[in-house]
Amino acid sequence: MADISPFKGLETSASDAASAPPAHALSLVQPSTKKKRKPVKVFRLLRSVFRSFPIITPAACKFPALPRGRLPDTRTSAAGSRITGTLFGYRKGRVSFSIQENSGIVPSLVVELAMVTNVLQKEMSLGLVRIALECEKQIQREKIKLLEEPLWTMYSNGKKIGYGVKRDATEEDLHVMEVLKAVPMGAGVLPGRSEAEGPEGEMAYIRAHFEHIVGSKDSETLYMLSPDKNNGPELSIFFVRV
């Protein structure tokens, strides 16, 4: 993903990130168990609510709606918190998305998406990308938190493309997070199976800050924050339980 134009100037090579540490040299710490409460400012609260509404475009330039026409419930929306999100994967393999409180923390969530890395790279280079991960409510799993659901139906810009699967962070996932620990945001490649498979065996990544907004117990949204606050890929990820 190093050639994604919105990130030009922020690309990070494998040598910039760091030399690959041995598997046992992980220094990531466990995520906190308690959520920090911050004062809610009225302006930020209103901005969070309005940002959760869909973008309205003229009929001649319709943008694909969210799956099944459903929108996140924003009636209980609170001010968003900032987290670190990383999209990574081999160029011809499926993309994984990890969420961390910050770059030095073990991922609290890893979802394997139903999208090939090369395809996501192309989609993001074209402009706005909306990914919706939808699951069904089930009485026997009422107490499961939204981001702990194991399986998601995945939509990209309104089109169903397959399923997203939540999984525990693997040794390779943790290794990638360790190598990128000093990279707050940017895009680039890390050495992977390139010796055996050539350039296609490199691990491509995009790391950015996301604003995490909880609309309700059945709706959470992540908005990618542009590195320069003006230009950059626009990516939104919706988690919805219907």
C-alpha positions as CSV (number, residue, x, y, z in Angstrom):
1,M,0.0,0.0,0.0
2,A,3.0,2.3,-0.1
3,D,1.8,3.9,-3.3
4,I,-1.5,5.1,-2.0
5,S,-1.5,8.7,-3.1
6,P,-3.3,10.3,-0.1
7,F,-0.4,9.1,2.1
8,K,2.4,10.4,-0.1
9,G,5.1,11.8,2.1
10,L,4.1,9.6,5.0
11,E,5.2,6.2,3.5
12,T,7.3,4.2,5.9
13,S,9.8,1.6,4.7
14,A,10.6,-1.6,6.6
15,S,14.0,-0.1,7.5
16,D,12.3,3.0,8.9
17,A,9.9,1.1,11.0
18,A,12.6,-1.1,12.6
19,S,14.3,-4.3,12.1
20,A,12.1,-7.3,12.7
21,P,12.5,-8.3,16.4
22,P,12.6,-12.0,17.4
23,A,9.1,-13.4,18.3
24,H,9.9,-13.4,22.1
25,A,11.0,-9.8,22.2
26,L,7.5,-8.3,22.3
27,S,7.1,-5.3,24.5
28,L,3.4,-4.5,24.0
29,V,1.4,-4.3,27.1
30,Q,-2.1,-5.5,27.8
31,P,-5.0,-3.1,27.2
32,S,-6.6,-1.4,30.2
33,T,-9.7,-2.9,31.7
34,K,-11.3,0.3,32.7
35,K,-12.3,3.0,30.3
36,K,-11.0,6.5,31.0
37,R,-13.7,9.1,31.3
38,K,-13.0,12.5,29.9
39,P,-15.1,15.7,30.1
40,V,-17.6,15.9,27.2
41,K,-17.6,19.2,25.4
42,V,-20.8,20.3,23.8
43,F,-19.2,21.1,20.5
44,R,-17.5,17.7,20.3
45,L,-20.7,15.9,21.3
46,L,-22.7,17.6,18.5
47,R,-20.0,17.0,15.9
48,S,-19.9,13.3,16.8
49,V,-23.7,13.0,16.4
50,F,-23.8,14.8,13.1
51,R,-20.8,12.8,11.7
52,S,-22.8,9.6,12.3
53,F,-25.4,10.6,9.7
54,P,-25.0,9.5,6.1
55,I,-23.7,11.8,3.4
56,I,-26.5,13.0,1.2
57,T,-25.7,13.4,-2.4
58,P,-27.8,14.4,-5.5
59,A,-29.8,11.7,-7.2
60,A,-27.5,11.7,-10.2
61,C,-24.5,11.0,-8.0
62,K,-25.9,8.5,-5.5
63,F,-23.4,6.9,-3.0
64,P,-24.2,3.3,-2.0
65,A,-26.2,3.2,1.3
66,L,-25.3,1.2,4.3
67,P,-26.4,-2.5,4.2
68,R,-30.2,-3.0,4.0
69,G,-30.7,0.8,4.4
70,R,-30.0,0.6,8.1
71,L,-28.1,3.3,9.9
72,P,-26.4,3.3,13.3
73,D,-28.6,4.5,16.1
74,T,-27.1,7.8,17.3
75,R,-29.7,8.7,19.9
76,T,-27.3,7.8,22.7
77,S,-24.1,8.8,21.0
78,A,-21.3,10.3,23.1
79,A,-18.1,12.0,22.2
80,G,-15.7,9.8,20.4
81,S,-12.4,8.5,21.7
82,R,-9.2,8.2,19.7
83,I,-7.7,4.8,19.0
84,T,-5.0,3.4,16.7
85,G,-6.2,1.3,13.8
86,T,-4.0,-0.8,11.5
87,L,-5.0,-2.4,8.2
88,F,-2.4,-4.9,7.1
89,G,-2.0,-8.0,5.0
90,Y,0.0,-9.7,2.1
91,R,-0.8,-8.1,-1.2
92,K,-2.7,-11.1,-2.5
93,G,-4.1,-12.1,0.9
94,R,-7.0,-10.9,3.0
95,V,-6.7,-7.7,4.9
96,S,-6.8,-7.8,8.7
97,F,-7.9,-4.8,10.8
98,S,-6.6,-4.3,14.4
99,I,-7.7,-1.9,17.0
100,Q,-5.3,-0.7,19.8
101,E,-5.8,1.9,22.6
102,N,-2.4,3.1,21.3
103,S,0.5,1.7,19.4
104,G,2.2,0.3,22.5
105,I,-0.8,-1.8,23.5
106,V,-1.8,-5.4,22.6
107,P,-4.7,-5.2,20.1
108,S,-8.1,-5.4,21.7
109,L,-9.7,-6.5,18.4
110,V,-8.5,-8.2,15.2
111,V,-10.9,-8.8,12.4
112,E,-10.0,-10.6,9.2
113,L,-11.9,-8.8,6.5
114,A,-13.4,-10.3,3.3
115,M,-11.2,-8.1,1.1
116,V,-7.9,-8.7,-0.6
117,T,-5.2,-6.2,0.2
118,N,-4.7,-5.1,-3.4
119,V,-8.4,-4.4,-3.7
120,L,-8.5,-2.3,-0.6
121,Q,-5.5,-0.3,-1.8
122,K,-7.3,0.4,-5.1
123,E,-10.6,1.4,-3.4
124,M,-8.9,3.8,-1.0
125,S,-6.9,5.4,-3.8
126,L,-10.3,6.3,-5.5
127,G,-11.8,8.1,-2.6
128,L,-14.4,7.5,0.1
129,V,-14.7,3.9,1.4
130,R,-17.4,2.8,3.8
131,I,-17.1,-0.7,5.3
132,A,-20.0,-2.0,7.3
133,L,-19.8,-5.1,9.4
134,E,-23.2,-6.4,10.3
135,C,-24.4,-9.2,12.6
136,E,-27.8,-10.4,13.8
137,K,-29.2,-10.1,17.3
138,Q,-29.6,-13.4,19.0
139,I,-31.3,-13.9,22.3
140,Q,-28.8,-16.4,23.6
141,R,-26.0,-13.9,23.0
142,E,-27.7,-10.8,24.4
143,K,-24.9,-10.0,26.8
144,I,-22.1,-10.2,24.3
145,K,-20.5,-6.8,23.6
146,L,-20.8,-5.6,20.0
147,L,-17.1,-5.9,19.2
148,E,-16.9,-9.4,20.7
149,E,-19.3,-10.8,18.1
150,P,-17.4,-13.6,16.2
151,L,-18.8,-13.3,12.7
152,W,-19.8,-10.4,10.5
153,T,-21.5,-9.9,7.1
154,M,-19.3,-7.4,5.4
155,Y,-20.3,-4.7,3.0
156,S,-18.0,-2.3,1.1
157,N,-19.6,0.9,-0.2
158,G,-23.0,-0.8,0.1
159,K,-22.0,-4.0,-1.7
160,K,-22.0,-7.3,0.1
161,I,-18.6,-8.9,-0.4
162,G,-18.4,-11.7,2.2
163,Y,-17.7,-12.2,5.9
164,G,-15.5,-10.7,8.5
165,V,-14.2,-13.0,11.2
166,K,-13.0,-11.9,14.6
167,R,-10.0,-13.8,15.9
168,D,-7.4,-13.7,18.6
169,A,-4.2,-11.9,17.7
170,T,-1.8,-14.4,16.3
171,E,2.0,-14.4,16.8
172,E,2.3,-12.8,13.3
173,D,-0.2,-10.1,14.3
174,L,1.7,-9.2,17.4
175,H,4.9,-9.2,15.5
176,V,3.5,-6.6,13.1
177,M,2.3,-4.4,15.9
178,E,5.7,-4.7,17.6
179,V,7.5,-3.6,14.4
180,L,5.1,-0.7,13.9
181,K,5.1,0.4,17.6
182,A,7.1,3.5,16.8
183,V,5.0,4.4,13.7
184,P,2.0,6.6,14.8
185,M,0.5,6.8,11.3
186,G,1.5,6.2,7.7
187,A,1.6,3.5,5.0
188,G,4.3,1.2,3.7
189,V,5.5,-2.4,3.5
190,L,7.2,-4.8,5.9
191,P,9.4,-7.8,4.9
192,G,7.3,-10.9,4.8
193,R,7.6,-13.8,2.4
194,S,9.2,-11.6,-0.3
195,E,12.3,-13.9,-0.7
196,A,10.1,-16.8,-1.7
197,E,7.3,-15.0,-3.5
198,G,8.8,-11.7,-4.7
199,P,7.1,-8.3,-4.1
200,E,3.7,-10.0,-3.6
201,G,5.0,-11.6,-0.5
202,E,5.5,-8.2,1.3
203,M,3.3,-7.2,4.2
204,A,1.6,-4.0,3.3
205,Y,0.0,-1.8,6.0
206,I,-1.9,1.5,6.7
207,R,-1.8,2.8,10.2
208,A,-3.9,5.8,11.3
209,H,-5.8,7.3,14.2
210,F,-9.5,6.6,14.2
211,E,-12.3,8.4,16.1
212,H,-14.3,5.7,17.9
213,I,-18.0,6.7,18.4
214,V,-20.4,4.4,20.3
215,G,-23.9,5.1,19.1
216,S,-25.6,2.4,21.2
217,K,-24.9,-1.1,22.4
218,D,-25.7,-2.2,18.8
219,S,-23.8,0.4,16.9
220,E,-20.2,1.6,16.9
221,T,-18.3,3.6,14.2
222,L,-14.7,4.2,13.5
223,Y,-13.7,7.2,11.4
224,M,-10.2,7.4,10.0
225,L,-8.6,10.8,10.9
226,S,-6.6,12.2,8.0
227,P,-2.9,12.7,8.7
228,D,-2.9,16.3,7.5
229,K,-6.6,17.0,8.6
230,N,-7.5,18.0,5.0
231,N,-6.5,15.5,2.4
232,G,-6.2,11.8,2.7
233,P,-8.2,8.6,2.3
234,E,-11.7,8.7,3.8
235,L,-12.5,5.5,5.6
236,S,-15.4,4.7,7.9
237,I,-16.0,1.3,9.5
238,F,-19.4,0.6,10.9
239,F,-20.2,-2.2,13.4
240,V,-23.9,-2.8,13.5
241,R,-26.1,-5.4,15.1
242,V,-29.6,-5.7,13.7
